[in-house]
Amino acid sequence: MSLETVVTEFNRDGFAVLPAFFSAAELAAVNLEVDRIIAGQAEYMPAEELAWEKDTAPGTLRNAFRMHRYHTAFMDLARHARMTEVAARLLGAPLRLYASQMFAKQPRVGSVVPLHQDMPYWPFDPPEMITFWIALDESRRENGCVRFLPGSHRLGRLHHVASGVHGNSLRTEDPRVEGLPETAIEIEAGSICLHHALAAHRSDPNTSDKPRRGLIYVYMSPAVRVTDESKLRKPYEFPVVRESL
């Protein structure tokens, strides 16, 4: 898929897919570290950067945050030349990194993520931020693939309420999205799904016997500014990962 096609699809739908973007070799280092984090063997990860599935005994890891701060493999991938080229084409340069995150939907355990936009969670403006979701496993309907409402990013900020879901505290409750069609993103390991910070999306629980691990990087345009510093986990910084287009 050409970069021009990616830009066209992203601007139209609020998301786009880059199939088979990474080889297994390119993801080998982060795959190893993700598995170590899930297994509780990554001593470098602070406890406050980990989140667990509710009511699992023993604890089943759901999320890890800001891994790029603690292991070079994650920061190296955040700077990957081909991936940051796509991000910079959409956001401009210098391109900055806001966050890295691991999301693991474990077999028969991985929980639901209610319909939401990312931007209501984040203390920034303008909403010129894009999430690059890298599939570390194949992502299918059965193991809880991501689902989008195409074009929802053009609606602006939607109304959100408390979800009651552990780990995803907000859900969209807005009449503007009622009845909108939904697209399920089924992709192979090594593919990327990227989405706008205002694109409404959700995912079902993992009802299969296969894991659905994803690695997330959130990139920011040069125009993005902090609106409420109290909502940021300290220390924080937004390193430049690409200087120019």
N, C-alpha and C positions, 0 to 999 in steps of 0.2 A: 504494500500500500504506500502510495506517495505521500510526502509530507503535506502537499496541497490538499489531498483528499482527507487526510486527518483533520486539517484545519477547517475544511468545509463541514465535515460531519460534526466536529466539536461545536462549531458556532451554531449549527442548526439544531442539534439534539442536546447539547450540554455534556455529552460524553462521546468517547470514541474508543475503538479497540485497536491495539497494535498486536496482531497475532504472531506467535513464535518470535517475539522480539529478542529474547535472550536464549542463548544455548545453555545446556546443563552445566557446561564448564564455567560459563560466566557467573552462574548462580551458586556454584559449588561452595564457595567460602561462606556466603550468607546462609545457605541451606544448613550447613554444618552448625553455625552459631545459633540459628533459630531452633534447631533440634536440641541443642545444649540448653538453651533458655527454657524450652518446654519441659525438658527433663529435670530442671532444677540444678544443672551442672555449670551454669555460667555465673561464676562467683562475682564477676564484674558488674552484674546488674543489681542496683539497689532495690530493696523490697518495695519502696514507694513508687517504683516505675513498673510494677507488675499488677495485673488485675486478674481475678479468678472467677470462674463460673460459679454462680450462686448455688448453694446447697450441694456441692460436690465433695465427696469424702473418699479418698484424700483429695486435696484441692486439684482442680483441673485448670491449667492456665488458659486464659482467654486472650489477654493482651499484654504486650510489653511496649513501653514507650521510650522515645528518645535514645534508641540504641546507638545512633550515630555518635553520641557523646561518650560512649563507653567501649566501643570496639571499632577499629579502623576498617574492618570489612564492610560495615554498614555505611560509613562515610565515603569510602571508595566507590561504592555502588551509587550513592547519591550524586556523585560527580560524573557518572558515566557519560561519555561524550555524546553518544547517540541519543540517550534519554534526555539529557539537558538541552540538546539541540531542539527537540520537539517542544519541551517546556518553554524555552526562550523564544521560540517562534510564536507561541501563544501568549506569553506574558511579558516579553521584552527582557532586556538585560541592563545592568547586572542582575542575574537571577539569584534569588536567595532561597535558602531552605528553612522552612518553619518547623517541620516535624518529621520524625520517622516513627513507625509503629508496626508491630506484628499483630495480626489478628488470626487466631487459630480456632477454627470450628472443629472440635474433635468429634470422631465418629459417635453417633447416638447421643452426644452431649451438647455439641455446639448450639447455642441458643439463638433466638430470633433477634433481629435488629429492626425496630419499627421504622416506618416511613419518616424520613427527616431530611433536612439540609444540613450540611456541615457548618455553614456560616454562623448560625445561632449559637454554636458552642464556642466560637472564636472571637476574641476581643480586638478585631481589626476592621479597618475600612480603608479604601473601598474593597469590595469582595473579589479582588483580582487574585484568586488563589486556586490552584488546581491540585487535585490528589491523583497521584500515579499509583494504582493498585497492581502490584506484580503478583501473578499467580505462581505460587510455589508448588501447588498441586493442581490437577485438573479441577475445574470448577463447573459443577452441573446443578441442575435443579434439585437433585436428590441430596446433595451435600451443602445446600444453602447458598447458591450463587447470588450475586448482586443483581438487583432489578431496578431499572430506572424508569422515570416518567419522561419520555422525550420532550424537549422544549420547555420543561418546567423551570429551567434556569432563567428564562426570560420573564418570569412572573414576579421577580424581586423576592424579598424576604417573605416567607410564608409564616402564618401564625403557628406557633408551637406550644404544646402543653406538656406537663409531666407525663412520662410514659409508664412509670412503674416497673420498667425493665432494668434489671441490674446491669450496669455498664453502659447503657444507652438511655440516659435520663429524659430525653426529649422525643416527642413524636409530632408530626405535622397534623394539625387539625384545621384545615382551611378549605372552604368550598370551591376555591379555584382549581383544586386538583381532583375533585370528585369526578369520576367517570373518565379520567384521562387514561389512554392506553399505556400498557406497561411492557417493557422489553427486558427479558431475562438474558443475562450475559453468560453464556456457556463458552468457556475458553480452556485451552490446554495450558499446562505448566510452561512457564517461560513467556507467556503472553502478558500484555499490559492492558488494563482498562483505566483510562484517565477520565476524570470528571470535574466539572465546574463546582465551585463551592456552594452554588445555589441550586444545583441539580438535585431534585428529590429522588431518594433511593432507599431501598430496604433490602432485607434478605430473610429467608425462612430458616428454621432450625436445620441442623444436619441430621437427617433421618437415615443416612446411609452408614455403611461400614468403612467409608473412606474419609480421610481427613480433608479439610479445606483450609490450608494455610495461605495467608496472604501477607505480603510485605508492602507497606505504604510509605510513600514520600509525599510531603505537601510542599509545593513550591509557591513563592510569592513574587508578585511583580515589584518593580522598583517603587511604585506609588503607594504600596500598602504601608499603613502606619498603625501603631498600637493605640487603641481607644480606651482601654482599661487595664493598666498594668497589674492591678490586684488579682486579675483572673489568670495570670501567667505563672507557671511554676518556675521558681528561681533556683539557680541562676538560669538566665535564658540569653540566647543570642541567635541571630539569623545569618549564618555564614553564607558568603557568596560562593556559589558552586559553578557559576559560569560568568565570565566577565563580559562577553560580547556575543552578538548573534553569529 
